[in-house]
Amino acid sequence: MNFTRWSARLPGTQRRAAARTDGSPTALPPESSVPAARAERLTDGSAPAPAVDELPVREVLDRIPALVALVHGPEHRLAYVNDAYVTAFGARPVGEPARDALPELDEVGLLPLLDQVLRSSKPRTVKSRKVPGGRSYTFTCTPIPDPVDGSAIPEGGGVLIFAADVTDHAEAAERLRASERQQRETAVTLQRSLLPQELEEPDDLRVAATYHPGGTEAAVGGDWYDVITLGGGRTALVIGDVMGRGVRAAAVMGQLRTAVRAYARLDLPPHEVLQLLDGLAMEIDANQIATCVYAVHDPNEGRLVYASAGHLPILVRDESGTVLRADEPTGPPLGTGGWMHSSGSVPLGPGSTAVLYTDGLVERRDADLDEGIESLERALAGATGTPQVVCDRLVRSMGVTAEHDDDVAVLVLQHPARKGPDSELFRNAALELLGGVEAAPRARAFASGVLTSWRFPPDLHDLGVLAASELVANSLQHGTPPMRLRLRRTDRRLIVEVTDGDDHLPRRRRAEPADESGRGIAIVATIASNWGSRRTPGGGKAVWCEFALPRST
């Protein structure tokens, strides 16, 4: 192909030629004061520089460092490559189709783009494509009209390919992406290491949880959850979300989760736990806030008592499939200070399922938050199966994928409705005590009869009766009516609990040989697997102990 013939059709050349030769009134005459390109004398008085129109196109293209190729026709036959192109890829056979003459363009997928350029007569650009040899180029393909009639028909048109070397920029961008991936992986690893590796398994609840970090373009947030067995059959459940993203949010999350576990051991009401967390959050970082729900399940009450610090409402589905939203009371997020949190409660009877979750599950950029919660309610109403199955179904129903733009944490708990032989492993018995000298003998007789009916082995029977006697004696001496002795068995343990109207919690102390009292709690702590005490919501206290059951019991 005659390159001289084609060079006359390069962009701009036709316009300048028309300006010189067109006889219309708008054409620029040779003596025009504003020519298309004029030779001007340099300021140092040397010879004038040549006019742009007079520069040899091929010589200019051969000298520029960018890669230049010219193809023509529907097969994109090669008409020209400049010296930089030859240096990069070697000599190329002129006249051959681009698929054979320019295999490097075929490997980066540029040949279909040449077809588009010919059809549309519009330039196209593809950025940062890596070619054989490891260099990266940005390719710009510009249509060249047919030299005969000025059209850009496929039979005669051509395409000018211009490739700028962007290897340095591409490598810098890749290093930046690698650094961001490493930071994200570090945050994900930290996040997962701070979450419970295995959930505690309460006797009366079935629980499951899942955590999904945001997609590859989203930094890891500070979502967390936990399940904490409090003793006496009670279980604490917590879920929270630290505002912000990255390693810092994950680190703050870890500190809050550790603090929650420590405060939970005090067996405080939910609102008091949040009150302590609020002060701690301000100490950790005054500019960092977090939302949190802390809930406690007591199988004796059949309710979930909770407090919320700016978190999304707990959803509870009862045995009939009706979903209840526990959205009151709620307070501001942790770290804001100056707020007195309060506790609320929601029924959680046998057959019920509750869901605690973070905003990534229900919040969408194009929808109201309430709409997302309503969608979750509908999904929960139809979600049945084990807690893990419910977890997975809710995540799928809400459209959470690997590319989701926010962290998602979900905690599902079920209070199973036990029937048949399984119900024999979960039994309760209670005795109201009015005080007086007959209270202790009545308690021992009651405990002995109940434990005998539950067919406990003699050694466990005797330990249970002794623990009930000591706890009742302690309540008679240091507490006030009304008093109640409660015996409870699960498939794993026997629980003995005494409540009374006095809110002073007992402490285990060392009794001296001459002391006539003070040994009751020490005896209970010695014979039982675990013991503890807590204040009750209506005033008063509960003191409990528990014994692990043999596997065959």
C-alpha positions as CSV (number, residue, x, y, z in Angstrom):
1,M,0.0,0.0,0.0
2,N,1.2,3.5,-0.8
3,F,1.8,5.2,2.6
4,T,2.2,8.6,1.0
5,R,-1.2,8.3,-0.5
6,W,-2.7,7.4,3.0
7,S,-0.7,10.0,4.9
8,A,-2.6,12.7,3.1
9,R,-5.7,11.4,4.9
10,L,-4.4,11.5,8.5
11,P,-6.6,13.6,10.8
12,G,-6.2,17.3,10.2
13,T,-4.5,17.0,6.9
14,Q,-7.8,17.2,4.9
15,R,-8.9,20.3,6.8
16,R,-5.6,22.1,6.1
17,A,-5.7,21.1,2.5
18,A,-9.2,22.4,2.1
19,A,-8.2,25.7,3.7
20,R,-5.5,26.2,1.1
21,T,-7.4,25.2,-2.0
22,D,-11.1,25.9,-1.4
23,G,-12.3,28.7,-3.5
24,S,-15.3,29.5,-1.2
25,P,-15.5,32.9,0.6
26,T,-14.7,31.2,3.8
27,A,-11.4,29.6,2.6
28,L,-8.2,31.0,4.0
29,P,-6.2,32.8,1.3
30,P,-2.4,32.3,1.2
31,E,-1.9,35.9,2.4
32,S,-4.4,35.5,5.3
33,S,-3.3,37.1,8.5
34,V,-4.3,33.9,10.4
35,P,-3.0,30.9,8.2
36,A,-3.6,27.3,9.1
37,A,0.1,27.0,9.8
38,R,2.7,29.7,9.2
39,A,6.4,29.7,9.3
40,E,7.6,32.0,12.0
41,R,11.0,33.4,12.7
42,L,12.5,32.2,15.9
43,T,13.2,34.8,18.6
44,D,17.0,34.3,18.4
45,G,17.0,35.5,14.8
46,S,17.8,32.1,13.3
47,A,16.1,30.6,10.2
48,P,12.3,30.3,10.3
49,A,10.9,26.9,11.6
50,P,9.1,24.9,8.9
51,A,5.3,25.2,8.8
52,V,3.4,22.2,10.3
53,D,1.8,21.4,7.0
54,E,5.3,21.1,5.5
55,L,6.5,18.4,8.0
56,P,6.9,15.0,6.5
57,V,4.3,12.8,8.3
58,R,6.2,9.6,8.0
59,E,9.4,11.1,9.4
60,V,7.4,12.5,12.4
61,L,5.7,9.2,13.1
62,D,9.0,7.3,12.9
63,R,10.5,9.5,15.5
64,I,7.8,9.6,18.2
65,P,8.3,7.1,21.1
66,A,4.7,5.9,21.0
67,L,3.8,2.8,18.9
68,V,2.0,3.7,15.7
69,A,0.4,1.3,13.2
70,L,-1.8,1.9,10.2
71,V,-4.2,-0.8,8.9
72,H,-6.8,-0.6,6.2
73,G,-9.8,-2.5,4.8
74,P,-12.1,-5.0,6.4
75,E,-9.3,-7.4,7.2
76,H,-7.2,-4.6,8.7
77,R,-4.2,-5.2,6.4
78,L,-1.1,-3.6,7.7
79,A,0.0,-0.5,5.8
80,Y,2.6,0.9,8.2
81,V,4.3,0.5,11.6
82,N,6.8,3.1,13.0
83,D,10.3,2.5,14.3
84,A,9.1,2.4,17.9
85,Y,6.7,-0.4,17.0
86,V,9.4,-2.4,15.3
87,T,11.7,-1.9,18.3
88,A,9.0,-3.2,20.6
89,F,7.8,-6.2,18.6
90,G,10.1,-6.6,15.6
91,A,9.5,-6.1,11.9
92,R,6.0,-6.7,10.6
93,P,5.0,-7.8,7.1
94,V,3.2,-5.0,5.3
95,G,0.1,-6.0,3.4
96,E,-0.8,-8.9,5.7
97,P,-4.1,-9.0,7.8
98,A,-3.6,-7.7,11.3
99,R,-4.5,-11.1,12.8
100,D,-1.3,-12.5,11.1
101,A,0.9,-9.4,11.0
102,L,0.1,-8.0,14.4
103,P,-0.5,-11.0,16.7
104,E,0.2,-8.9,19.8
105,L,-2.9,-6.9,19.1
106,D,-4.9,-10.0,18.7
107,E,-3.7,-11.3,22.1
108,V,-4.9,-8.1,23.9
109,G,-8.3,-8.3,22.2
110,L,-7.9,-5.2,20.0
111,L,-9.1,-6.6,16.6
112,P,-12.8,-6.5,17.5
113,L,-12.3,-2.9,18.4
114,L,-10.9,-2.1,15.0
115,D,-14.1,-3.5,13.5
116,Q,-16.1,-1.1,15.7
117,V,-14.0,1.8,14.7
118,L,-14.6,1.1,11.0
119,R,-18.3,0.7,11.4
120,S,-18.9,3.7,13.6
121,S,-16.2,6.1,12.2
122,K,-15.6,7.1,15.9
123,P,-12.3,6.7,17.8
124,R,-12.1,4.1,20.6
125,T,-9.6,3.8,23.5
126,V,-8.7,0.9,25.7
127,K,-6.6,1.6,28.7
128,S,-3.6,-0.3,30.2
129,R,-3.5,-3.6,28.3
130,K,-0.5,-5.8,29.0
131,V,1.1,-7.1,25.8
132,P,3.5,-10.1,25.3
133,G,6.8,-9.0,26.9
134,G,5.2,-7.5,30.0
135,R,4.8,-3.9,28.9
136,S,1.4,-2.1,29.3
137,Y,0.0,0.2,26.7
138,T,-3.1,2.4,26.3
139,F,-4.4,2.0,22.7
140,T,-6.3,4.6,20.8
141,C,-7.8,3.6,17.5
142,T,-8.8,6.5,15.1
143,P,-10.7,6.0,11.8
144,I,-9.0,7.2,8.6
145,P,-11.5,8.1,5.8
146,D,-11.1,6.4,2.4
147,P,-8.8,8.6,0.3
148,V,-11.0,8.3,-2.8
149,D,-14.4,9.8,-1.6
150,G,-13.7,10.8,2.0
151,S,-16.0,8.2,3.5
152,A,-15.1,5.7,6.1
153,I,-16.6,2.6,4.5
154,P,-15.1,-0.7,5.6
155,E,-13.9,-1.7,2.1
156,G,-11.6,1.3,1.8
157,G,-11.3,2.9,5.2
158,G,-8.4,2.5,7.6
159,V,-7.5,2.8,11.3
160,L,-4.6,4.5,12.9
161,I,-3.5,2.7,16.0
162,F,-1.6,4.7,18.6
163,A,-0.2,3.0,21.7
164,A,1.3,5.0,24.6
165,D,3.5,3.1,27.1
166,V,1.9,3.2,30.5
167,T,3.9,0.4,32.1
168,D,5.1,2.6,35.0
169,H,1.6,3.8,35.7
170,A,0.1,0.3,35.5
171,E,2.8,-1.1,37.8
172,A,2.2,1.7,40.3
173,A,-1.5,1.1,40.2
174,E,-1.0,-2.6,40.7
175,R,1.3,-2.0,43.7
176,L,-1.5,0.3,45.1
177,R,-4.1,-2.4,44.5
178,A,-1.9,-5.1,46.1
179,S,-1.3,-2.8,49.1
180,E,-5.1,-2.3,49.5
181,R,-5.7,-6.0,49.1
182,Q,-3.1,-6.7,51.8
183,Q,-4.6,-4.2,54.1
184,R,-8.1,-5.6,53.6
185,E,-6.8,-9.2,54.1
186,T,-5.2,-8.0,57.3
187,A,-8.4,-6.4,58.5
188,V,-10.4,-9.5,57.6
189,T,-8.0,-11.7,59.4
190,L,-8.1,-9.4,62.4
191,Q,-11.9,-9.2,62.3
192,R,-12.4,-13.0,62.1
193,S,-9.8,-13.7,64.8
194,L,-11.7,-11.3,67.1
195,L,-15.0,-13.0,66.4
196,P,-15.9,-16.2,68.4
197,Q,-14.3,-19.1,66.6
198,E,-17.0,-21.4,68.1
199,L,-20.2,-20.2,69.6
200,E,-21.0,-21.3,73.1
201,E,-23.9,-23.7,73.2
202,P,-26.6,-22.9,75.7
203,D,-28.7,-25.7,77.1
204,D,-32.1,-24.1,76.2
205,L,-31.2,-22.4,73.0
206,R,-30.0,-23.4,69.6
207,V,-27.8,-20.7,68.0
208,A,-26.0,-20.0,64.8
209,A,-24.2,-17.0,63.3
210,T,-22.6,-15.9,60.1
211,Y,-20.3,-13.1,59.1
212,H,-19.7,-11.8,55.5
213,P,-17.1,-9.1,55.0
214,G,-17.8,-6.5,52.3
215,G,-16.8,-7.2,48.7
216,T,-13.2,-6.6,47.4
217,E,-13.9,-2.9,46.8
218,A,-15.2,-2.3,50.3
219,A,-13.0,-2.0,53.4
220,V,-13.8,-4.3,56.3
221,G,-16.0,-2.8,58.9
222,G,-16.5,-3.5,62.7
223,D,-19.4,-5.9,62.9
224,W,-19.3,-8.4,65.7
225,Y,-21.5,-10.9,67.6
226,D,-21.2,-13.1,70.6
227,V,-23.0,-15.7,72.7
228,I,-22.2,-15.8,76.4
229,T,-23.6,-18.4,78.9
230,L,-24.2,-16.6,82.2
231,G,-24.9,-19.6,84.4
232,G,-28.1,-20.6,86.0
233,G,-29.5,-21.4,82.5
234,R,-29.3,-17.8,81.4
235,T,-27.7,-16.7,78.1
236,A,-26.5,-13.3,76.9
237,L,-26.5,-12.5,73.2
238,V,-24.9,-9.5,71.7
239,I,-24.4,-8.0,68.2
240,G,-22.8,-4.7,67.3
241,D,-21.4,-2.5,64.6
242,V,-18.5,-0.1,65.0
243,M,-18.8,2.9,62.6
244,G,-15.9,3.2,60.2
245,R,-13.8,0.7,58.2
246,G,-10.5,-0.9,58.2
247,V,-8.1,-2.2,60.8
248,R,-9.0,0.6,63.3
249,A,-12.7,-0.3,63.3
250,A,-11.8,-4.0,63.7
251,A,-9.5,-3.2,66.6
252,V,-12.1,-1.1,68.4
253,M,-14.6,-3.9,67.8
254,G,-12.2,-6.3,69.5
255,Q,-11.9,-4.1,72.6
256,L,-15.7,-3.7,72.9
257,R,-16.4,-7.4,72.5
258,T,-13.8,-8.2,75.2
259,A,-15.4,-5.7,77.4
260,V,-18.9,-7.1,76.8
261,R,-17.8,-10.5,77.9
262,A,-16.2,-9.1,81.1
263,Y,-19.3,-7.0,81.9
264,A,-21.6,-10.0,81.2
265,R,-19.8,-12.0,83.9
266,L,-21.2,-9.5,86.4
267,D,-24.7,-10.7,85.3
268,L,-26.0,-7.1,85.1
269,P,-29.2,-6.1,83.5
270,P,-28.8,-5.3,79.8
271,H,-29.2,-1.5,80.2
272,E,-26.4,-1.4,82.8
273,V,-24.1,-3.3,80.5
274,L,-24.7,-0.8,77.8
275,Q,-24.1,2.0,80.3
276,L,-20.7,0.6,81.1
277,L,-19.9,0.1,77.4
278,D,-20.9,3.7,76.6
279,G,-18.3,5.0,78.9
280,L,-15.6,2.6,77.7
281,A,-16.3,3.5,74.1
282,M,-15.6,7.2,74.8
283,E,-12.3,6.2,76.5
284,I,-11.2,4.0,73.6
285,D,-11.8,6.7,71.0
286,A,-13.9,9.8,71.5
287,N,-14.4,10.1,67.7
288,Q,-15.6,6.4,67.3
289,I,-19.2,5.3,67.9
290,A,-20.8,1.9,67.7
291,T,-24.3,0.5,67.8
292,C,-25.1,-2.5,69.9
293,V,-27.9,-4.8,71.2
294,Y,-27.3,-6.8,74.4
295,A,-30.0,-9.3,75.2
296,V,-30.4,-11.9,78.0
297,H,-32.6,-15.0,77.7
298,D,-33.9,-16.6,80.9
299,P,-35.7,-19.9,80.2
300,N,-37.7,-19.6,83.4
301,E,-39.3,-16.3,82.2
302,G,-39.7,-17.3,78.6
303,R,-38.7,-13.8,77.5
304,L,-35.8,-12.0,75.9
305,V,-34.8,-8.9,77.9
306,Y,-32.7,-6.5,75.9
307,A,-31.3,-3.0,75.6
308,S,-30.3,-1.2,72.4
309,A,-27.8,1.5,71.7
310,G,-28.8,2.8,68.3
311,H,-29.0,-0.7,66.8
312,L,-31.6,-2.2,64.5
313,P,-34.6,-3.9,66.1
314,I,-34.5,-7.6,67.1
315,L,-37.0,-9.6,65.1
316,V,-38.9,-12.5,66.8
317,R,-41.0,-15.1,65.0
318,D,-43.3,-17.1,67.3
319,E,-44.5,-20.6,66.8
320,S,-47.4,-19.6,64.5
321,G,-45.1,-17.7,62.1
322,T,-46.0,-14.1,63.3
323,V,-43.0,-11.8,63.3
324,L,-42.7,-9.2,66.1
325,R,-40.3,-6.2,65.8
326,A,-38.7,-5.3,69.1
327,D,-37.8,-1.7,68.4
328,E,-38.4,0.0,71.7
329,P,-36.7,1.1,73.9
330,T,-33.6,2.3,72.1
331,G,-30.9,4.8,72.9
332,P,-28.1,6.6,71.0
333,P,-25.0,4.7,69.9
334,L,-22.2,3.8,72.2
335,G,-19.6,6.6,72.6
336,T,-22.0,9.5,72.6
337,G,-22.4,9.7,76.4
338,G,-25.0,11.5,78.6
339,W,-27.8,8.9,78.1
340,M,-29.5,6.6,80.5
341,H,-30.2,3.4,78.7
342,S,-33.2,1.3,79.6
343,S,-34.2,-2.4,79.1
344,G,-37.2,-3.8,77.3
345,S,-38.4,-7.4,76.7
346,V,-40.1,-9.5,74.1
347,P,-41.7,-12.9,74.4
348,L,-39.4,-15.9,73.4
349,G,-41.4,-19.0,74.2
350,P,-40.9,-22.5,72.9
351,G,-40.9,-22.7,69.1
352,S,-39.8,-19.0,68.7
353,T,-36.9,-17.8,66.6
354,A,-35.1,-14.5,67.1
355,V,-32.8,-12.7,64.7
356,L,-30.1,-10.1,65.6
357,Y,-28.3,-8.5,62.6
358,T,-26.3,-5.5,61.4
359,D,-27.3,-2.8,58.9
360,G,-25.4,-4.5,56.0
361,L,-28.2,-7.1,55.8
362,V,-31.0,-4.6,55.3
363,E,-29.6,-1.3,54.2
364,R,-29.4,-0.4,50.5
365,R,-28.4,2.8,48.8
366,D,-31.6,2.9,46.7
367,A,-34.2,2.0,49.3
368,D,-35.4,3.2,52.7
369,L,-34.1,1.3,55.8
370,D,-37.6,0.4,56.9
371,E,-38.2,-1.3,53.6
372,G,-35.2,-3.5,54.2
373,I,-36.3,-4.4,57.6
374,E,-39.8,-5.2,56.3
375,S,-38.2,-7.5,53.6
376,L,-36.3,-9.2,56.4
377,E,-39.5,-9.7,58.3
378,R,-41.1,-11.4,55.3
379,A,-38.1,-13.6,54.8
380,L,-38.0,-14.6,58.5
381,A,-41.8,-15.4,58.4
382,G,-41.1,-18.1,55.8
383,A,-37.7,-19.3,57.1
384,T,-37.8,-22.6,58.9
385,G,-35.2,-25.2,59.9
386,T,-32.2,-25.1,62.1
387,P,-30.6,-21.8,63.1
388,Q,-27.9,-22.3,60.5
389,V,-30.4,-23.0,57.8
390,V,-32.4,-19.9,58.8
391,C,-29.1,-17.8,58.8
392,D,-28.3,-18.9,55.3
393,R,-31.8,-18.4,54.0
394,L,-32.0,-14.9,55.3
395,V,-28.6,-13.9,53.8
396,R,-29.7,-15.3,50.4
397,S,-33.2,-13.7,50.6
398,M,-31.7,-10.3,51.3
399,G,-29.4,-10.5,48.2
400,V,-26.0,-10.6,50.0
401,T,-23.3,-11.8,47.7
402,A,-19.5,-11.9,47.7
403,E,-19.6,-8.4,46.1
404,H,-21.8,-6.9,48.7
405,D,-20.8,-3.3,49.6
406,D,-21.0,-3.7,53.4
407,D,-20.2,-6.1,56.2
408,V,-23.0,-8.4,57.3
409,A,-23.4,-10.2,60.7
410,V,-26.4,-12.3,61.6
411,L,-27.1,-14.1,64.8
412,V,-30.1,-16.5,65.0
413,L,-31.4,-18.2,68.1
414,Q,-34.2,-20.6,68.6
415,H,-36.1,-21.7,71.7
416,P,-37.1,-25.2,70.6
417,A,-40.4,-26.7,71.5
418,R,-39.4,-30.0,73.0
419,K,-41.8,-32.9,72.9
420,G,-41.8,-36.6,73.6
421,P,-38.8,-38.1,75.4
422,D,-36.7,-34.9,74.9
423,S,-39.1,-33.0,77.1
424,E,-38.3,-35.3,80.0
425,L,-34.7,-33.9,80.0
426,F,-35.9,-30.3,80.6
427,R,-38.0,-30.0,83.7
428,N,-38.7,-27.4,86.4
429,A,-39.9,-27.5,90.0
430,A,-40.4,-24.6,92.4
431,L,-41.3,-24.1,96.0
432,E,-42.5,-20.9,97.7
433,L,-40.9,-20.3,101.1
434,L,-42.4,-18.0,103.7
435,G,-39.5,-18.2,106.1
436,G,-39.4,-19.5,109.6
437,V,-37.7,-22.5,111.2
438,E,-39.7,-24.9,109.0
439,A,-38.4,-23.4,105.7
440,A,-35.1,-25.3,105.7
441,P,-36.6,-28.8,106.4
442,R,-39.3,-28.1,103.8
443,A,-36.7,-27.2,101.2
444,R,-34.7,-30.3,101.9
445,A,-37.7,-32.5,101.7
446,F,-38.9,-30.8,98.5
447,A,-35.5,-31.1,96.8
448,S,-35.1,-34.7,97.8
449,G,-38.5,-35.7,96.4
450,V,-38.0,-33.8,93.1
451,L,-34.5,-35.2,92.5
452,T,-35.7,-38.7,93.3
453,S,-38.5,-38.3,90.8
454,W,-36.0,-37.2,88.2
455,R,-34.1,-40.4,88.8
456,F,-30.8,-38.8,89.6
457,P,-28.0,-41.1,90.9
458,P,-27.6,-41.1,94.7
459,D,-24.4,-39.0,94.8
460,L,-25.9,-36.3,92.6
461,H,-29.1,-36.5,94.5
462,D,-27.3,-35.9,97.8
463,L,-25.2,-33.0,96.4
464,G,-28.4,-31.3,95.1
465,V,-30.2,-31.6,98.4
466,L,-27.1,-30.2,100.3
467,A,-26.8,-27.3,97.9
468,A,-30.6,-26.5,98.2
469,S,-30.3,-26.6,102.0
470,E,-27.3,-24.3,102.1
471,L,-28.8,-21.7,99.7
472,V,-32.1,-21.6,101.6
473,A,-30.3,-21.3,104.9
474,N,-28.2,-18.4,103.5
475,S,-31.4,-16.7,102.2
476,L,-33.2,-17.2,105.6
477,Q,-30.3,-15.6,107.4
478,H,-29.4,-12.7,105.1
479,G,-32.4,-12.2,102.9
480,T,-36.1,-11.2,103.2
481,P,-39.3,-12.7,102.0
482,P,-40.7,-13.6,99.5
483,M,-38.4,-16.6,98.9
484,R,-38.5,-19.3,96.3
485,L,-36.5,-22.4,95.7
486,R,-36.3,-23.5,92.1
487,L,-34.9,-26.8,90.7
488,R,-34.3,-27.1,87.1
489,R,-32.7,-29.8,85.0
490,T,-31.6,-29.7,81.4
491,D,-29.9,-32.4,79.3
492,R,-26.5,-31.3,80.6
493,R,-26.9,-30.0,84.2
494,L,-28.9,-29.6,87.4
495,I,-29.6,-26.0,88.5
496,V,-30.5,-25.0,92.0
497,E,-31.6,-21.4,92.5
498,V,-33.0,-19.4,95.5
499,T,-34.5,-16.0,95.2
500,D,-35.4,-13.5,97.9
501,G,-36.3,-9.9,98.4
502,D,-33.0,-8.6,99.6
503,D,-30.6,-7.1,97.0
504,H,-27.3,-7.6,98.8
505,L,-25.3,-10.2,96.9
506,P,-23.4,-12.8,98.9
507,R,-19.6,-13.2,98.7
508,R,-17.6,-16.2,99.2
509,R,-15.3,-15.7,102.2
510,R,-13.0,-17.7,104.4
511,A,-14.6,-18.7,107.6
512,E,-12.5,-18.9,110.7
513,P,-12.6,-22.0,112.9
514,A,-14.5,-20.2,115.6
515,D,-17.1,-18.7,113.3
516,E,-20.6,-20.0,113.6
517,S,-21.7,-18.9,110.1
518,G,-20.2,-17.9,106.7
519,R,-19.6,-21.4,105.4
520,G,-22.7,-21.9,103.3
521,I,-21.6,-20.2,100.1
522,A,-18.1,-21.8,100.6
523,I,-19.7,-25.3,100.8
524,V,-21.8,-24.6,97.7
525,A,-18.8,-23.3,95.7
526,T,-16.9,-26.4,96.6
527,I,-19.4,-29.0,95.7
528,A,-21.0,-27.4,92.6
529,S,-19.6,-27.0,89.1
530,N,-20.4,-23.3,89.1
531,W,-22.2,-20.8,91.2
532,G,-23.2,-17.1,91.1
533,S,-25.6,-14.4,92.1
534,R,-27.4,-11.5,90.5
535,R,-29.9,-8.8,91.3
536,T,-33.4,-9.4,90.0
537,P,-35.4,-6.8,88.0
538,G,-38.1,-6.3,90.6
539,G,-35.7,-5.9,93.5
540,G,-34.0,-8.7,95.4
541,K,-31.5,-11.2,94.3
542,A,-31.1,-14.8,93.0
543,V,-28.3,-17.1,94.1
544,W,-27.7,-20.2,92.1
545,C,-25.4,-23.2,91.6
546,E,-25.3,-25.9,89.0
547,F,-24.0,-29.5,88.7
548,A,-22.9,-31.2,85.5
549,L,-24.9,-34.3,84.7
550,P,-23.4,-37.6,83.8
551,R,-23.9,-38.4,80.2
552,S,-26.2,-41.3,81.0
553,T,-28.5,-39.3,83.3
